[in-house]
Amino acid sequence: MQTIDLARRCAALHAVSEANNAYTLAIHQGGLPPQDRLEAAVYLLRMDGNYKVAYTQFCQLYQEGHFRDECLGIMTDAFYTPNLKLQKSRYEKNCAALAKYPYLFRKDFPKFEDLHLRFYPYDDNGYLPFDVQKRQFSDYINFSHPVISRNFFQNLEDPVLAAGVYSQYELEYLYDNVRPSEDIGRENHLYLHYDSWEIFCAHLQVLNLRRLLGKKKIVFLIEREIDRYPIDFQKEYGIDYSQYPVRPIGIQDIHRLIWHTQLSSDNGGDFFNEVFDNHPNLVCLPSVMMVSIEESFESCKEEFKRADAVRASGTAGISFNVKLAEQLYWSGSRSDKDNHALLMMSEGAYIGGVDHAARIYPALFFQPHFSNIDYDLHPDEKGWTILLSKQYDKIQQSAIFKSFKYIKTFTPMRRVTTSYAATVRWIMEKRSHITEVNGKKSVLYDLVADRVANRSFMIDPEDRLYKDSVLVRFEDGKTNPKATFTALAAFLDLPYTESMTYCSEKGVHDVETAEGNVVGFDTATVYRTYDAYATDEERAYIEFCLRDAYAYYGYDFHYYDGCPVDEARLKKWLEGFSSINRCIEETWRKNVLAGGESVILHGEAVAKEMDEELRKKVLTALHQKNDAIRLRIGVRLLDGLYFINKNGQPLRMMPMLKLDPSLLEQPIYH
């Protein structure tokens, strides 16, 4: 019995749930003739099955020319008509507001019934537009999709001009981030151009323009009115904006966040901070520990509470410890977004490069740092692997990130074997003899297992923080800086400025931001392999476990030969992990086994004072434990690289930044 026949049988027996499942499966299997697809879709719609499956079938059948009258009639009755009153009301309110607006120069709004487009709701977020004249549906569109799709602010020499913006999210973004002319002492209206009056009017059914009209910041240019750009407001309206003084950027002027993520240690984060430092449209705060930001955040809130208490008591002279806090306090704002801006702007060095006369408000450039990014791999019953990270969860739950409506995310990546060996070097040279603040001794953790488990370059595309994200390779930034940072600036919706052609810290050019770091765009760190801190076996294991990332992000294998791998080959690689094992052993010997620390061996506490034989037993047990973890991870990744998050959503590679070939100075690094 075919699936469609099973569905009919279940329907005849009034087994509705089973029939819905069978009809859905039959559709997904494909190959059904049009009449069977229509039957399945009608049943699903009538019997409360998956309406999206039914909706999609009706639309596809219509577009293919099958049962067009029936499908359009069903879609109109079931999806369009119930929302007709709302769309008509929105249209009429928009038209009424625009009819009074001085900078829309056409007022001949068509009747609602004569509009060229209908918008058929598909879900709570988006629509399928229907062209009434062409009698054709267009692709699904979500007008509130939180993505900035183009480089609106590429050129700030003239007022911002944007064509064909129909995204509610992007319209609000432009309105919130373009400064009023009165604030910068020159003409600075936001010009929106639409090449069709009819299409513009049709979108008034689904957009809400009324909030964007209050400050009279927008000039609408329809069709040939583009010739009026830019308008001489003094000549045409008698408004001389040059009489207004420039208003310095304030705390509440910050509306967007650029999140510079930390993939792992030694991935070139400092380099990217140095390039963006001193950008005229950024408030830059380079790498700062997340725990420090959270502590400062809470301290700021406590300071406001103390000020409230003093004010309520009638005591004169409210004082503030944090710079600029008084400004924010008396403004009446206490939003988490404003508190975060307050903390960053209180550090004068990090706002020193901001252009207070710029046409746009600056964005916050923020890289919260963790001592390490830890990921755990957990297999599920379907053969997929669940990725879990406490650091990722902390970012997700952070009030700082939740408070920003406009977020752009970018992640630097460096060849993993290089960043791995560089991290081992740094720990061994800088930290192996350092006692941590909490009193615990510093030892080297298993960086090999740590790196292959860390897949923070894989994202859920529906995750709010990654909807508008891109991965950029460290090697590209070093070898092709103009192409890389022109493209990255475009993605982040910033102008590519002179400040991005050099590296700096707090405005000082070409400084050694950390001991051992190369200066500026020196490519030496691209080609260093740190052989003294990694064996070929360790690096082959890493490349094999991350082979999908290497392929997706354009890295050639340098150590793994690409041949099939089984458990025996994994074990052979593990025998060659002499470098990481030696480094781990060295830190344990110096910082733990030298005495004064209790150690657990085979589940039992070992005396603090121990002889050499006992030390060797502890180290042997440690190496066996590490090898077991490495083998388990390697075996897990032998057959398939299928990953999901804790909510069961499939994870995908973060999109990679695309470079303009015409701007390349050197061949692309592989």
C-alpha positions as CSV (number, residue, x, y, z in Angstrom):
1,M,0.0,0.0,0.0
2,Q,1.4,3.4,-1.0
3,T,1.5,6.2,1.6
4,I,-1.3,8.2,-0.1
5,D,-3.5,5.1,0.0
6,L,-2.7,4.6,3.7
7,A,-3.7,8.2,4.3
8,R,-7.0,7.7,2.6
9,R,-7.7,4.6,4.6
10,C,-7.0,6.4,7.9
11,A,-9.2,9.3,6.8
12,A,-12.0,6.8,6.0
13,L,-11.7,5.3,9.4
14,H,-11.7,8.8,11.0
15,A,-8.2,8.3,12.4
16,V,-7.5,12.0,11.9
17,S,-4.0,12.2,13.5
18,E,-2.8,9.2,11.6
19,A,-4.3,10.5,8.3
20,N,-2.6,13.9,8.8
21,N,0.8,12.2,9.4
22,A,0.3,10.0,6.3
23,Y,-0.7,12.8,4.0
24,T,2.2,14.9,5.2
25,L,4.6,12.0,4.6
26,A,3.2,11.4,1.2
27,I,3.7,15.0,0.2
28,H,7.3,15.0,1.5
29,Q,8.1,11.8,-0.3
30,G,7.3,13.6,-3.6
31,G,6.1,12.1,-6.9
32,L,2.4,12.6,-6.3
33,P,0.2,13.8,-9.2
34,P,-1.4,17.2,-8.8
35,Q,-4.8,15.9,-7.9
36,D,-3.3,13.8,-5.0
37,R,-1.3,16.8,-3.8
38,L,-4.5,18.9,-3.8
39,E,-6.4,16.2,-1.9
40,A,-3.6,16.0,0.7
41,A,-3.4,19.7,1.2
42,V,-7.2,20.1,1.5
43,Y,-7.4,17.4,4.1
44,L,-4.5,18.8,6.2
45,L,-6.1,22.3,6.1
46,R,-9.6,21.0,7.0
47,M,-8.5,18.6,9.7
48,D,-6.0,20.9,11.6
49,G,-2.9,19.2,10.1
50,N,0.3,21.1,9.4
51,Y,-1.1,24.2,7.7
52,K,2.3,25.3,6.3
53,V,2.6,22.0,4.4
54,A,-0.9,22.6,3.0
55,Y,-0.3,26.3,2.3
56,T,3.0,25.4,0.4
57,Q,1.2,22.8,-1.7
58,F,-1.6,25.2,-2.7
59,C,0.9,27.9,-3.7
60,Q,3.1,25.5,-5.7
61,L,0.1,24.0,-7.5
62,Y,-1.1,27.5,-8.4
63,Q,2.3,28.6,-9.6
64,E,2.6,25.4,-11.7
65,G,-0.8,26.1,-13.3
66,H,-2.8,23.3,-11.7
67,F,-6.2,24.0,-10.2
68,R,-5.5,27.7,-10.1
69,D,-9.0,28.9,-9.3
70,E,-9.5,26.3,-6.6
71,C,-6.1,26.9,-5.0
72,L,-6.3,30.7,-5.1
73,G,-9.8,30.6,-3.7
74,I,-8.8,28.3,-0.8
75,M,-5.8,30.5,0.0
76,T,-7.8,33.7,-0.1
77,D,-10.6,32.3,2.1
78,A,-8.3,30.6,4.6
79,F,-5.3,33.0,4.8
80,Y,-5.9,36.4,3.2
81,T,-9.5,37.3,4.0
82,P,-9.2,36.8,7.8
83,N,-6.4,39.4,7.8
84,L,-8.0,41.8,5.3
85,K,-9.4,44.2,7.9
86,L,-6.0,44.5,9.6
87,Q,-4.1,45.2,6.4
88,K,-6.7,47.7,5.2
89,S,-6.6,49.6,8.5
90,R,-2.8,49.7,8.5
91,Y,-2.9,51.0,4.9
92,E,-5.4,53.8,5.7
93,K,-3.5,54.9,8.8
94,N,-0.2,55.0,6.9
95,C,-1.8,57.0,4.1
96,A,-3.4,59.4,6.6
97,A,0.0,60.0,8.3
98,L,1.9,60.4,5.0
99,A,-0.8,62.8,3.6
100,K,0.3,65.3,6.3
101,Y,4.0,64.6,5.9
102,P,5.9,67.4,4.3
103,Y,8.7,65.3,2.7
104,L,6.5,63.0,0.7
105,F,5.7,64.9,-2.5
106,R,3.0,62.6,-3.9
107,K,-0.4,62.3,-2.3
108,D,-2.5,60.4,-4.9
109,F,-2.8,57.2,-2.8
110,P,-4.8,54.5,-4.7
111,K,-7.8,52.9,-3.1
112,F,-7.0,49.8,-1.0
113,E,-9.0,47.7,-3.4
114,D,-6.9,48.9,-6.4
115,L,-3.5,48.0,-4.9
116,H,-1.2,46.0,-7.2
117,L,-0.1,43.6,-4.5
118,R,-1.9,41.4,-1.9
119,F,0.0,40.0,1.0
120,Y,-1.0,36.5,2.0
121,P,0.1,35.8,5.6
122,Y,2.2,32.6,5.8
123,D,3.0,32.6,9.5
124,D,3.3,35.1,12.3
125,N,6.3,36.7,10.7
126,G,6.0,36.8,7.0
127,Y,3.9,36.8,3.8
128,L,3.7,35.6,0.2
129,P,3.2,38.6,-2.0
130,F,0.6,38.1,-4.8
131,D,0.8,40.3,-7.9
132,V,-2.8,41.0,-8.9
133,Q,-2.0,42.0,-12.5
134,K,0.5,39.2,-13.2
135,R,-1.5,36.8,-11.1
136,Q,1.6,35.3,-9.6
137,F,3.0,34.7,-6.1
138,S,6.5,35.8,-5.1
139,D,8.8,34.3,-2.5
140,Y,8.2,34.4,1.2
141,I,9.3,37.6,2.8
142,N,9.6,38.6,6.5
143,F,9.6,42.4,6.8
144,S,10.9,42.2,10.4
145,H,13.8,39.8,9.6
146,P,16.6,41.1,11.8
147,V,19.3,41.4,9.2
148,I,20.9,44.5,7.7
149,S,21.3,43.3,4.1
150,R,23.5,46.0,2.6
151,N,26.1,48.7,3.3
152,F,23.9,51.7,3.9
153,F,26.7,53.7,5.5
154,Q,29.4,53.0,3.0
155,N,29.8,56.7,2.1
156,L,29.1,59.4,4.6
157,E,30.3,62.3,2.6
158,D,26.7,63.0,1.5
159,P,23.4,62.4,3.2
160,V,22.4,58.7,3.3
161,L,20.4,57.6,0.2
162,A,18.8,54.1,0.2
163,A,16.8,52.7,-2.6
164,G,13.9,50.2,-2.4
165,V,13.9,49.6,1.3
166,Y,10.8,47.6,2.2
167,S,12.1,45.9,5.3
168,Q,10.5,47.2,8.5
169,Y,13.6,46.2,10.4
170,E,15.9,48.1,8.1
171,L,13.7,51.2,7.9
172,E,13.7,51.4,11.7
173,Y,17.5,50.7,11.8
174,L,18.1,53.6,9.4
175,Y,15.8,55.9,11.3
176,D,17.4,55.0,14.7
177,N,21.0,55.4,13.4
178,V,21.0,58.4,11.1
179,R,21.4,61.6,13.2
180,P,19.1,64.6,12.9
181,S,20.4,67.5,10.9
182,E,20.1,69.7,13.9
183,D,22.6,67.6,15.8
184,I,25.4,67.9,13.4
185,G,24.9,71.4,12.0
186,R,24.3,70.4,8.3
187,E,21.7,68.8,6.1
188,N,21.4,65.2,7.1
189,H,18.0,63.8,6.1
190,L,17.6,60.2,5.3
191,Y,16.6,59.9,1.7
192,L,14.5,56.8,0.7
193,H,14.0,56.3,-3.1
194,Y,11.3,54.1,-4.6
195,D,11.1,53.5,-8.3
196,S,7.4,52.6,-8.3
197,W,4.7,54.6,-6.6
198,E,2.2,51.7,-7.0
199,I,4.6,49.2,-5.3
200,F,5.5,51.7,-2.6
201,C,1.8,52.2,-1.8
202,A,1.1,48.5,-1.8
203,H,3.7,48.0,0.9
204,L,1.8,50.4,3.2
205,Q,-0.5,47.4,4.0
206,V,2.3,45.6,5.8
207,L,4.7,48.3,7.0
208,N,4.2,50.8,9.9
209,L,5.7,54.1,8.8
210,R,4.0,56.3,11.4
211,R,6.8,55.8,14.0
212,L,9.3,56.9,11.5
213,L,7.7,60.3,10.7
214,G,7.8,62.0,14.0
215,K,11.2,63.8,13.7
216,K,10.7,64.5,10.0
217,K,14.1,63.0,9.4
218,I,13.1,61.0,6.2
219,V,12.7,62.4,2.7
220,F,10.7,60.1,0.4
221,L,11.7,60.3,-3.3
222,I,9.4,58.5,-5.7
223,E,10.5,57.6,-9.3
224,R,12.1,60.6,-11.0
225,E,12.1,62.6,-7.8
226,I,15.5,61.1,-7.3
227,D,16.8,64.1,-9.2
228,R,16.0,66.3,-6.2
229,Y,18.7,64.5,-4.1
230,P,20.1,66.1,-2.0
231,I,17.6,68.9,-1.3
232,D,18.9,72.4,-0.4
233,F,16.8,72.9,2.7
234,Q,17.9,76.5,3.1
235,K,16.9,77.4,-0.4
236,E,13.6,75.4,-0.6
237,Y,12.4,75.6,3.1
238,G,14.4,78.4,4.6
239,I,16.1,76.1,7.1
240,D,19.7,76.8,7.8
241,Y,21.1,73.8,9.7
242,S,24.6,75.4,9.9
243,Q,23.3,77.6,12.7
244,Y,23.1,74.6,15.0
245,P,26.1,73.6,17.0
246,V,27.4,70.0,16.8
247,R,25.9,68.0,19.7
248,P,28.4,65.5,21.2
249,I,27.5,61.8,21.1
250,G,25.5,60.9,24.2
251,I,25.0,57.6,26.0
252,Q,21.4,57.2,24.7
253,D,22.6,57.7,21.1
254,I,24.0,54.2,20.9
255,H,21.6,51.8,19.2
256,R,23.6,49.0,17.6
257,L,26.2,46.4,18.8
258,I,29.0,44.8,16.9
259,W,29.8,41.6,18.6
260,H,33.4,40.5,18.0
261,T,33.2,36.9,19.1
262,Q,36.0,34.8,20.7
263,L,36.3,31.5,18.8
264,S,39.3,30.3,20.9
265,S,42.6,31.6,22.1
266,D,45.2,32.9,19.6
267,N,42.8,33.3,16.8
268,G,43.8,36.9,15.9
269,G,41.3,38.7,18.1
270,D,43.8,41.4,19.1
271,F,44.7,42.0,15.4
272,F,41.1,42.7,14.6
273,N,40.7,45.0,17.6
274,E,43.8,46.9,16.4
275,V,42.3,47.4,12.9
276,F,38.9,48.7,14.3
277,D,40.5,50.8,17.0
278,N,40.1,54.6,16.5
279,H,37.3,54.1,13.9
280,P,35.3,57.4,13.7
281,N,32.0,55.5,13.9
282,L,32.8,53.1,16.7
283,V,33.1,53.1,20.4
284,C,35.7,50.4,20.7
285,L,36.3,48.4,23.8
286,P,38.9,45.7,23.0
287,S,39.0,42.3,24.7
288,V,37.6,42.5,28.2
289,M,36.8,39.6,30.5
290,M,33.1,38.8,30.5
291,V,33.1,38.4,34.3
292,S,34.6,42.0,34.6
293,I,31.9,43.4,32.4
294,E,29.2,41.7,34.4
295,E,30.6,42.9,37.7
296,S,30.8,46.5,36.3
297,F,27.3,46.2,35.1
298,E,26.0,45.2,38.5
299,S,28.1,47.9,40.2
300,C,26.5,50.5,37.8
301,K,23.0,49.4,38.8
302,E,24.0,49.6,42.5
303,E,25.3,53.1,42.0
304,F,22.0,54.2,40.6
305,K,20.2,52.6,43.5
306,R,22.4,54.5,46.0
307,A,21.7,57.7,44.1
308,D,17.9,57.0,44.3
309,A,18.2,56.5,48.0
310,V,20.1,59.7,48.5
311,R,17.7,61.6,46.3
312,A,14.7,60.2,48.2
313,S,16.2,61.2,51.5
314,G,16.5,64.8,50.4
315,T,20.3,64.9,51.0
316,A,22.0,67.3,48.6
317,G,24.9,66.4,46.4
318,I,24.4,63.1,44.7
319,S,27.9,61.8,43.6
320,F,28.7,59.2,41.1
321,N,31.8,57.0,40.9
322,V,31.4,56.0,37.2
323,K,32.1,58.7,34.7
324,L,29.0,59.9,32.7
325,A,26.7,58.1,35.2
326,E,25.2,61.5,36.3
327,Q,24.2,62.2,32.7
328,L,22.4,58.9,32.3
329,Y,20.9,59.1,35.8
330,W,19.2,62.5,35.2
331,S,18.0,61.4,31.8
332,G,15.7,59.0,33.6
333,S,16.9,56.0,31.5
334,R,18.0,52.8,33.2
335,S,18.0,50.4,30.2
336,D,20.6,47.7,30.1
337,K,21.6,49.0,26.7
338,D,22.3,52.4,28.1
339,N,24.1,51.0,31.1
340,H,26.4,49.1,28.8
341,A,27.0,52.2,26.6
342,L,27.8,54.1,29.8
343,L,30.5,51.7,30.9
344,M,32.2,51.7,27.5
345,M,32.0,55.5,27.0
346,S,33.3,56.1,30.5
347,E,36.6,54.9,29.2
348,G,37.6,58.0,27.4
349,A,40.4,56.3,25.4
350,Y,37.8,54.2,23.7
351,I,35.6,57.0,22.5
352,G,38.6,59.2,21.6
353,G,38.4,58.4,17.9
354,V,34.6,58.9,17.5
355,D,33.6,61.6,15.1
356,H,31.0,63.7,17.0
357,A,30.0,65.4,13.7
358,A,29.4,62.2,11.8
359,R,26.1,61.6,10.0
360,I,25.4,58.4,11.9
361,Y,25.5,57.4,15.6
362,P,28.5,55.2,16.4
363,A,28.1,51.5,17.1
364,L,29.5,49.6,20.1
365,F,32.4,47.4,19.2
366,F,32.5,44.7,21.9
367,Q,34.6,41.6,22.5
368,P,33.7,39.8,25.7
369,H,36.5,37.4,26.6
370,F,36.6,34.2,28.5
371,S,39.6,32.4,29.8
372,N,38.6,29.6,27.4
373,I,35.7,28.5,25.3
374,D,34.7,25.0,26.3
375,Y,32.4,22.7,24.3
376,D,31.1,19.3,25.3
377,L,30.1,16.7,22.6
378,H,27.1,14.5,23.5
379,P,25.7,11.9,21.1
380,D,22.0,11.5,20.8
381,E,19.9,8.4,19.8
382,K,19.7,9.5,16.2
383,G,23.5,9.6,15.6
384,W,23.7,13.4,15.8
385,T,26.0,15.2,18.2
386,I,24.8,17.8,20.7
387,L,27.1,20.8,21.2
388,L,27.0,22.3,24.7
389,S,28.9,25.3,26.0
390,K,28.6,27.2,29.3
391,Q,30.2,30.2,27.8
392,Y,27.8,30.3,24.9
393,D,24.9,30.0,27.3
394,K,26.2,32.9,29.4
395,I,26.3,35.1,26.3
396,Q,22.7,34.0,25.4
397,Q,21.5,34.9,28.9
398,S,23.3,38.2,29.1
399,A,21.2,41.3,29.6
400,I,23.8,43.2,27.5
401,F,23.0,41.2,24.4
402,K,19.3,41.0,25.0
403,S,19.1,44.8,25.2
404,F,20.3,45.6,21.7
405,K,17.9,45.5,18.8
406,Y,20.5,45.8,16.1
407,I,23.4,43.3,16.4
408,K,26.1,42.4,13.9
409,T,28.3,39.4,14.7
410,F,31.7,38.5,13.3
411,T,34.1,35.7,14.2
412,P,37.8,35.6,13.4
413,M,39.2,32.2,12.6
414,R,42.9,31.2,12.3
415,R,44.2,27.9,11.0
416,V,43.3,25.6,13.9
417,T,46.6,23.8,14.2
418,T,48.4,27.1,14.2
419,S,46.2,28.7,16.9
420,Y,46.5,25.4,18.9
421,A,50.3,25.4,18.9
422,A,50.4,29.1,19.6
423,T,48.2,28.7,22.6
424,V,50.4,25.9,24.0
425,R,53.4,28.2,23.5
426,W,51.8,31.1,25.3
427,I,50.6,29.0,28.2
428,M,54.0,27.4,28.6
429,E,56.0,30.6,28.3
430,K,53.6,32.9,30.3
431,R,51.4,30.9,32.6
432,S,53.0,27.6,33.7
433,H,54.5,29.2,36.9
434,I,51.6,31.6,37.7
435,T,49.3,31.0,40.6
436,E,45.7,31.9,39.7
437,V,43.8,34.5,41.8
438,N,41.6,31.9,43.3
439,G,44.6,30.1,44.8
440,K,44.6,27.2,42.4
441,K,47.7,26.3,40.5
442,S,47.8,26.8,36.8
443,V,48.3,23.6,34.7
444,L,47.9,23.0,31.0
445,Y,44.6,21.4,30.1
446,D,44.3,19.0,27.1
447,L,44.3,21.6,24.4
448,V,44.0,18.9,21.6
449,A,40.6,17.6,22.9
450,D,39.6,21.2,23.6
451,R,40.2,22.4,20.1
452,V,38.5,19.5,18.2
453,A,35.4,19.8,20.5
454,N,35.2,23.5,20.0
455,R,32.8,24.1,17.1
456,S,31.7,27.6,17.9
457,F,31.9,28.4,14.2
458,M,28.7,26.3,13.8
459,I,25.5,28.2,14.4
460,D,21.7,27.8,14.6
461,P,20.6,30.2,11.8
462,E,17.5,31.1,13.9
463,D,19.6,32.1,16.9
464,R,19.0,35.9,17.3
465,L,22.7,36.5,17.9
466,Y,23.8,34.8,14.7
467,K,21.1,35.8,12.2
468,D,23.4,38.5,10.9
469,S,26.8,36.9,11.3
470,V,30.0,36.2,9.3
471,L,33.3,34.4,9.8
472,V,36.5,36.1,8.6
473,R,39.8,34.4,8.4
474,F,42.8,35.8,10.2
475,E,45.1,34.8,7.3
476,D,43.0,36.9,4.9
477,G,43.2,39.9,7.1
478,K,46.9,39.7,7.2
479,T,47.7,38.8,3.5
480,N,44.9,40.8,1.9
481,P,44.0,43.5,4.3
482,K,42.3,45.9,1.9
483,A,40.0,43.2,0.4
484,T,39.3,41.7,3.8
485,F,38.5,44.9,5.7
486,T,36.6,46.5,2.9
487,A,34.4,43.5,2.8
488,L,34.1,43.3,6.6
489,A,33.3,47.0,6.9
490,A,30.6,46.5,4.3
491,F,29.1,43.6,6.2
492,L,29.2,45.6,9.5
493,D,27.6,48.5,7.7
494,L,30.5,50.9,8.3
495,P,32.5,53.1,6.0
496,Y,35.9,51.7,5.2
497,T,38.0,54.5,6.7
498,E,41.6,55.5,6.8
499,S,41.7,54.2,10.4
500,M,41.3,50.7,9.1
501,T,44.5,50.9,7.0
502,Y,46.7,50.6,10.1
503,C,46.8,48.9,13.4
504,S,46.6,50.8,16.7
505,E,45.7,50.7,20.3
506,K,43.9,53.6,21.9
507,G,44.9,55.6,18.8
508,V,48.6,54.8,19.0
509,H,49.8,53.3,15.7
510,D,51.6,50.0,15.4
511,V,52.2,49.1,19.0
512,E,53.0,45.7,20.4
513,T,49.7,45.1,22.0
514,A,51.0,41.9,23.8
515,E,54.5,40.7,24.3
516,G,55.5,38.6,21.3
517,N,52.7,39.9,19.0
518,V,53.9,41.0,15.6
519,V,53.2,44.7,14.8
520,G,50.5,45.8,12.3
521,F,49.9,43.8,9.1
522,D,53.1,41.8,9.4
523,T,52.3,38.3,7.9
524,A,54.9,36.4,10.0
525,T,52.2,34.9,12.2
526,V,50.4,33.5,9.2
527,Y,53.3,31.2,8.4
528,R,54.6,30.3,11.8
529,T,53.8,26.7,12.8
530,Y,55.3,26.6,16.3
531,D,56.7,23.2,15.7
532,A,58.3,23.1,19.2
533,Y,54.8,23.0,20.7
534,A,53.0,20.5,18.5
535,T,53.7,17.2,16.8
536,D,52.5,16.2,13.3
537,E,50.3,13.5,14.9
538,E,48.6,16.0,17.1
539,R,47.9,18.3,14.1
540,A,46.8,15.5,11.9
541,Y,44.3,14.4,14.5
542,I,43.0,18.0,14.7
543,E,42.7,18.4,11.0
544,F,40.8,15.1,10.7
545,C,38.4,15.9,13.4
546,L,37.7,19.3,11.9
547,R,37.9,18.2,8.3
548,D,34.5,19.7,7.5
549,A,35.5,23.1,8.8
550,Y,38.8,23.0,6.8
551,A,36.9,22.2,3.6
552,Y,34.2,24.9,4.2
553,Y,36.6,27.7,5.2
554,G,39.2,27.0,2.5
555,Y,42.1,25.5,4.5
556,D,44.2,22.8,2.9
557,F,45.3,19.9,5.0
558,H,49.0,20.3,6.0
559,Y,49.3,17.2,8.3
560,Y,46.3,14.8,7.6
561,D,46.7,13.0,4.3
562,G,43.0,12.8,3.6
563,C,43.0,9.0,3.7
564,P,40.3,7.0,5.5
565,V,40.7,6.8,9.3
566,D,39.7,4.0,11.6
567,E,40.1,3.4,15.3
568,A,43.5,1.8,14.8
569,R,44.8,4.9,13.0
570,L,43.4,7.1,15.8
571,K,45.3,5.1,18.4
572,K,48.5,5.4,16.3
573,W,48.1,9.2,16.2
574,L,47.6,9.2,20.0
575,E,51.0,7.5,20.4
576,G,52.6,10.5,18.8
577,F,51.0,13.1,21.2
578,S,54.4,13.6,22.9
579,S,54.5,17.4,22.8
580,I,51.1,18.1,24.5
581,N,51.7,15.3,26.9
582,R,55.1,16.6,27.8
583,C,53.8,20.1,28.4
584,I,50.9,18.9,30.5
585,E,53.3,16.8,32.6
586,E,55.7,19.7,33.0
587,T,53.0,22.0,34.4
588,W,51.7,19.3,36.7
589,R,55.2,18.5,38.0
590,K,56.0,22.2,38.7
591,N,52.6,23.4,40.0
592,V,50.9,20.4,41.6
593,L,53.1,17.4,42.2
594,A,55.9,19.5,43.7
595,G,54.0,19.2,47.0
596,G,51.3,21.0,48.8
597,E,48.4,20.0,46.6
598,S,46.1,17.0,47.1
599,V,45.6,14.8,44.1
600,I,42.9,12.2,43.2
601,L,44.3,9.0,41.8
602,H,41.9,6.2,40.7
603,G,39.2,7.8,42.8
604,E,41.3,8.0,46.0
605,A,43.0,11.0,47.6
606,V,46.8,10.8,47.4
607,A,49.0,12.3,50.1
608,K,50.3,15.8,49.4
609,E,53.9,14.8,49.8
610,M,54.8,12.0,47.3
611,D,57.9,10.4,46.0
612,E,58.9,10.1,42.3
613,E,57.3,6.7,41.8
614,L,54.0,8.0,43.1
615,R,54.3,11.1,40.8
616,K,54.8,8.8,37.8
617,K,51.6,6.9,38.7
618,V,49.6,10.1,38.9
619,L,50.9,11.3,35.5
620,T,50.4,7.9,33.9
621,A,46.8,7.9,35.1
622,L,46.4,11.5,33.8
623,H,47.7,10.6,30.3
624,Q,45.5,7.5,30.2
625,K,42.5,9.6,31.0
626,N,43.4,12.2,28.3
627,D,44.0,9.5,25.7
628,A,40.6,7.9,26.5
629,I,38.8,11.2,25.9
630,R,40.8,11.9,22.7
631,L,39.9,8.4,21.4
632,R,36.3,8.8,22.3
633,I,36.0,12.1,20.5
634,G,37.9,10.8,17.4
635,V,35.7,7.7,17.2
636,R,32.6,9.8,17.6
637,L,33.7,11.9,14.5
638,L,34.7,8.9,12.3
639,D,31.5,8.4,10.4
640,G,29.5,11.6,10.4
641,L,29.8,15.2,11.3
642,Y,26.1,16.0,12.2
643,F,25.6,18.5,15.0
644,I,22.6,20.0,16.8
645,N,22.2,22.4,19.7
646,K,20.5,21.6,23.0
647,N,17.1,22.4,21.5
648,G,17.6,19.8,18.8
649,Q,18.1,22.4,16.0
650,P,20.6,21.4,13.3
651,L,23.7,23.6,13.3
652,R,25.4,25.0,10.1
653,M,28.7,26.6,9.3
654,M,28.7,30.3,9.9
655,P,28.9,32.0,6.5
656,M,32.4,33.0,5.4
657,L,33.2,36.6,4.4
658,K,33.5,36.9,0.7
659,L,36.3,39.1,-0.7
660,D,36.2,41.2,-3.9
661,P,38.7,39.5,-6.3
662,S,39.6,42.9,-7.8
663,L,41.0,44.0,-4.4
664,L,43.3,41.0,-3.7
665,E,46.9,41.9,-3.3
666,Q,48.1,38.3,-2.9
667,P,46.6,34.9,-3.8
668,I,44.0,33.6,-1.4
669,Y,45.7,31.7,1.5
670,H,45.1,27.9,1.7
